[in-house]
Amino acid sequence: MSAGTVAGTVGAVLASLGVDTAFGVVGSGNFHVTNALVARGVRFVAARHEGGAATMADAHARMTGRVGVLSVHQGPGLTNALTGVTEAAKSRTPLVVLAGEVTAPRSNFFVDQAALAAAVGAVPMRVDSAPDAAALTAEAFRVARDGRRTVLLNLPLEVQALPVSGPSGDGDREAGPVRAAGAGGSAGLAGRTGEARPLPAGPDREEAARLAEILAGARRPVFVAGRGARTARRELEDLADLTGALLATSAVAKGLFRGSPWDLDVSGGFASPLAAELIRDADVVVGWGCALNMWTTRHGTLVGPDAVVVQVDLDPEALGAHRPVHLGVTGDVARTARAVADLLGDGTAARPAPGAPGATGATGGERGGTGAVPDGAGTGVVPDGAGTGAVPDGAGTGAAPGRAGYRSEALALRIAREVRWRDVPYADESGDGRIDPRTLTIALDDLLPAERVVCPDSGNFMGYPAMFMDVPDEGGFCFTQAFQSIGLGLATAIGAALARPDRLAVAALGDGGALMGVSELETVVRLGLRMVVVVYDDEAYGAEVHHFGPDGHPLDTVVFPPADIAGIARGFGFEAVTVRAPGDLAAVARWLDGPRERPLLVHAMVTRARGAWWLEEAFRGH
Ligand SMILES: Cc1ncc(C[n+]2csc(CCOP(=O)(O)OP(=O)(O)O)c2C)c(N)n1
């Protein structure tokens, strides 16, 4: 089938729109469209399971900031991909899924593919005629990119073969505004072609003024940045400098403020004791591009009873969706932060009268939780505008002087010493041929190069890599957990590794998730990826064991006999090491220092006497 067909046109259009990588599993229904992509220079990454391919495309899109492309066969090719597609849709990953489609209900391949897409929150579209093929493909791309949607572009087999006259996908394509395209479509988002993006929405002036007013009166503000803030570090840091805010993120945005002395790391179940204490003591919490859901707020317990809660989001429907907020601001995060900073900077925002609560930068020592800050050690009342004087050397960002707010020299010291999980004392429980997962993860954190992308799967073990492994920035963590599926971690790491070849990809898996996604070990080897796969093996679905064990339920359904996961990995072509004690990690150091000819799997036999402490919290959500 040549470029002069619908299938050829679809591939050519996507290539002309800048797609350079696509993932998938090829069958007869997507053979021609995939080859059309390849013929236009797109790299096609063949996965071993569509579920893996979908998550690779999702992770690749997240880590490059570009539209991902997945190509699957009709029927089972799509149903196999659905878990990964659902994760992408829930995460608002811009992704175009190309799927062959049979439209005759009597075909054994038939399922209602549009209904499947709608059911998981993706946007269904269909190329149903040759003359429309190019425009519809361009539209699918724009809906994905501008609406941050996962789009299923169904390609009926009989339509794919139709001839297309005229140019098929070369050069710029121009088309009208994006049409509403199914469940929750992106009506109103003006579309443009190529990498050009429509200007993100600015905030409503009144809402921005209200936020400026709230921040002007805040004494202990905390910013919590989410997925929607991943490109807005500078703007948020500038505003935080002006207002004396501390900085935290949701799990998906982990690493965003790395290097700032005011970085509390992740808010939520993964928050360290100090981070939790400081967030709980905030008088103003602003969620930036962040859902403020039960995970990020620990079921609301991280938000103090008197805290004023503000949420800023591009999507007005996100405002207050998970918890009540005092103020919702519709707008792009960076633009809103800048607008509020401008209002504060030129004094437009109302400032509290001198002497009124919040008029001065009294810092954390004032309220219960931060009692460890010594009296007077930089925590005294700091006059407006003098705030940055309290910031230790190197801590400033060069922004205009602001209020001290929550910040003080003493607090910066405390954050530096205590905010990381690995600095929280614990009793090592290693022994009897099993290593404490905290000890394992801290040792790996020391060994692995700082330039890394950490990709955790789900399960009881998940908190260890998420909490004890540092990441260099928000591009150092890829968290495909919006659907809370196990088995996505390895594919996530493959997508991230391809997106960031400059970094070491680290997949962190439980034995359950590792074996669920095991077929993609072959993909790692075949692609020549030099990544590290860490398996926290407790020979069980530990999350279920620790969920139900305490109530005395039988656990035979969730406990497994030992599996030689290191041997399995060697069979796929990995180098592998089994770790039962810290000394066994010398083999990891040797691999890192060596030529890294093959990827490495670390099969860690971990202690399993108790569930991770954050899991108990998570179970409250079930
Ligand atoms: C696809 C899918 N199936 C089942 C579950 C339920 N589940 C959550 S955690 C878990 C156990 C994971 O086991 P493992 O990967 O070994 O990690 P561990 O909990 O032992 O640390 C299961 C089965 C799920 N979240 N997703």
The ligand as an SDF file (V2000), in Angstrom:
LIG
                    3D

 26 27  0  0  0  0  0  0  0  0999 V2000
   -3.2640   -4.6700   36.8200 C   0  0  0  0  0  0  0  0  0  0  0  0
   -3.4510   -4.7530   38.2910 C   0  0  0  0  0  0  0  0  0  0  0  0
   -3.8000   -5.9300   38.8560 N   0  0  0  0  0  0  0  0  0  0  0  0
   -3.9480   -6.0270   40.1830 C   0  0  0  0  0  0  0  0  0  0  0  0
   -3.7470   -4.9370   40.9910 C   0  0  0  0  0  0  0  0  0  0  0  0
   -3.9120   -5.0390   42.4900 C   0  0  0  0  0  0  0  0  0  0  0  0
   -2.5770   -4.9610   43.1100 N   0  0  0  0  0  0  0  0  0  0  0  0
   -2.1170   -3.8330   43.6450 C   0  0  0  0  0  0  0  0  0  0  0  0
   -0.6100   -3.9880   44.2910 S   0  0  0  0  0  0  0  0  0  0  0  0
   -0.5370   -5.6030   43.8770 C   0  0  0  0  0  0  0  0  0  0  0  0
    0.6480   -6.4420   44.2500 C   0  0  0  0  0  0  0  0  0  0  0  0
    1.8880   -6.0610   43.5490 C   0  0  0  0  0  0  0  0  0  0  0  0
    2.8720   -7.0080   43.8560 O   0  0  0  0  0  0  0  0  0  0  0  0
    4.3890   -6.7240   43.5640 P   0  0  0  0  0  0  0  0  0  0  0  0
    4.5680   -6.1530   42.2230 O   0  0  0  0  0  0  0  0  0  0  0  0
    5.1570   -7.9620   43.8520 O   0  0  0  0  0  0  0  0  0  0  0  0
    4.7750   -5.5920   44.6070 O   0  0  0  0  0  0  0  0  0  0  0  0
    4.6600   -5.6850   46.2100 P   0  0  0  0  0  0  0  0  0  0  0  0
    3.3040   -5.2270   46.5680 O   0  0  0  0  0  0  0  0  0  0  0  0
    4.8990   -7.1190   46.6010 O   0  0  0  0  0  0  0  0  0  0  0  0
    5.7130   -4.7840   46.7340 O   0  0  0  0  0  0  0  0  0  0  0  0
   -1.6960   -6.0110   43.2300 C   0  0  0  0  0  0  0  0  0  0  0  0
   -1.9510   -7.3790   42.7330 C   0  0  0  0  0  0  0  0  0  0  0  0
   -3.4030   -3.7250   40.3500 C   0  0  0  0  0  0  0  0  0  0  0  0
   -3.2080   -2.6080   41.0410 N   0  0  0  0  0  0  0  0  0  0  0  0
   -3.2430   -3.6660   39.0200 N   0  0  0  0  0  0  0  0  0  0  0  0
  1  2  1  0
  2  3  1  0
  2 26  2  0
  3  4  2  0
  4  5  1  0
  5  6  1  0
  5 24  2  0
  6  7  1  0
  7  8  2  0
  7 22  1  0
  8  9  1  0
  9 10  1  0
 10 11  1  0
 10 22  2  0
 11 12  1  0
 12 13  1  0
 13 14  1  0
 14 15  2  0
 14 16  1  0
 14 17  1  0
 17 18  1  0
 18 19  2  0
 18 20  1  0
 18 21  1  0
 22 23  1  0
 24 25  1  0
 24 26  1  0
M  CHG  1   7   1
M  END
$$$$
